[in-house]
Amino acid sequence: MKKQILTAIVISVFTVACTKSTTKTEEVENADGSVTTTTTTVTETPTTVDTAKINNAKEDVKAKVDAAGNKIDDAAQKAKDKIDATADKTKQDLHKAGQDIKTEANKVGQDAKEAAKKGASKVEEAAKKVKEDLSK
């Protein structure tokens, strides 16, 4: 759509630029000796349009529009690549954090098991002492 608009603008500019305008000034001496000056502007629009100039201009505009489009595409691709890289890094960081949490949770679980074993053995020892004391 942009290409068509730009092409239409270029064609209209060249059409206007191809218009030829001439100014004629005439001085006429009247019978009483005074001089009358008449200025006439004649505008001629050629019946033929220089298609070579228009085609060259059209190609220039097309090349510039294509170059601008390519720059936009390149910038969009770079932005996408940066976003993808950031997303991948974030995913890796989250995965590592999850692994770290799992490792720490396992350590806490092991510590809790050890504490439970020690507590249970102390309870058993205390129960044995109470049993011995009662049997005496």
C-alpha positions in Angstrom: 0.0 0.0 0.0 2.8 2.4 0.9 4.6 1.7 -2.4 1.4 2.5 -4.4 0.9 5.8 -2.5 4.6 6.8 -3.0 4.4 5.9 -6.7 1.3 8.0 -7.2 2.9 11.0 -5.5 6.0 10.7 -7.6 4.0 10.5 -10.8 1.9 13.5 -9.9 5.1 15.5 -9.0 6.7 14.7 -12.3 3.5 15.5 -14.2 3.3 18.9 -12.5 7.1 19.4 -13.1 6.6 18.7 -16.8 4.2 21.6 -17.1 5.7 24.5 -19.1 4.8 28.1 -18.2 5.8 31.2 -20.2 5.1 34.9 -19.5 4.7 37.4 -22.4 4.8 41.1 -21.9 3.5 43.4 -24.6 3.7 47.2 -24.7 1.3 49.0 -27.0 1.5 52.7 -27.7 -1.9 54.4 -27.7 -3.0 57.1 -30.1 -2.7 59.7 -27.3 1.0 58.8 -26.8 0.5 56.7 -23.6 1.8 53.2 -23.3 -0.2 50.2 -22.1 1.6 47.2 -20.8 -0.1 43.8 -21.0 1.4 40.7 -19.3 0.1 37.3 -20.3 1.1 33.9 -18.7 0.7 30.9 -20.9 0.8 27.5 -19.4 1.4 24.5 -21.6 0.9 21.0 -20.5 2.7 18.6 -22.9 0.5 16.1 -24.5 3.2 13.5 -24.1 4.6 12.5 -20.8 8.3 11.6 -20.5 7.8 8.0 -19.5 11.5 7.3 -19.2 11.8 9.9 -16.4 8.7 8.6 -14.7 9.9 5.0 -14.9 13.3 6.0 -13.6 11.7 7.9 -10.7 9.4 5.0 -10.1 12.3 2.6 -9.9 14.2 4.9 -7.6 11.2 5.1 -5.3 10.7 1.4 -5.4 14.4 0.8 -4.5 14.2 3.2 -1.6 11.0 1.7 -0.3 12.4 -1.8 -0.6 15.6 -0.7 1.2 13.5 0.9 4.0 11.4 -2.3 4.2 14.5 -4.4 4.5 15.8 -2.2 7.3 12.5 -2.6 9.1 12.6 -6.3 8.6 16.2 -6.5 9.9 15.4 -4.5 13.0 12.4 -6.6 13.7 14.4 -9.8 13.3 17.1 -8.4 15.7 14.5 -7.5 18.2 12.9 -11.0 17.9 16.4 -12.7 18.4 17.0 -10.6 21.5 13.6 -11.5 22.9 14.2 -15.2 22.2 17.6 -15.1 23.8 16.3 -13.4 26.9 13.4 -15.9 27.1 15.9 -18.8 26.8 18.1 -17.4 29.5 15.2 -16.8 31.8 14.0 -20.4 31.2 17.5 -21.7 32.1 17.6 -19.5 35.2 14.2 -20.7 36.3 15.2 -24.3 35.7 18.4 -23.9 37.7 16.5 -22.2 40.5 14.0 -25.1 40.6 16.9 -27.6 40.8 18.5 -25.6 43.6 15.2 -25.6 45.5 14.8 -29.3 45.0 18.4 -30.0 46.2 17.9 -27.8 49.3 14.5 -29.5 50.0 16.2 -32.9 49.9 18.9 -31.8 52.3 16.2 -30.5 54.7 14.3 -33.8 54.3 17.5 -35.8 55.2 18.2 -33.6 58.2 14.6 -34.1 59.4 15.0 -37.9 59.0 18.2 -37.8 61.0 16.6 -35.7 63.7 13.6 -38.0 63.9 15.9 -41.1 64.2 17.9 -39.4 67.0 14.7 -38.4 68.8 13.3 -41.9 68.4 16.4 -43.6 69.8 16.4 -41.2 72.8 12.7 -42.0 73.4 13.6 -45.7 73.3 16.5 -45.3 75.7 14.3 -43.3 78.1 11.6 -46.0 77.8 14.1 -48.7 78.6 15.3 -46.8 81.7 11.7 -46.3 82.9 11.1 -50.0 82.4 14.2 -51.0 84.3 13.4 -48.5 87.1 9.8 -50.0 87.3 11.0 -53.5 87.4 13.4 -52.8 90.4 
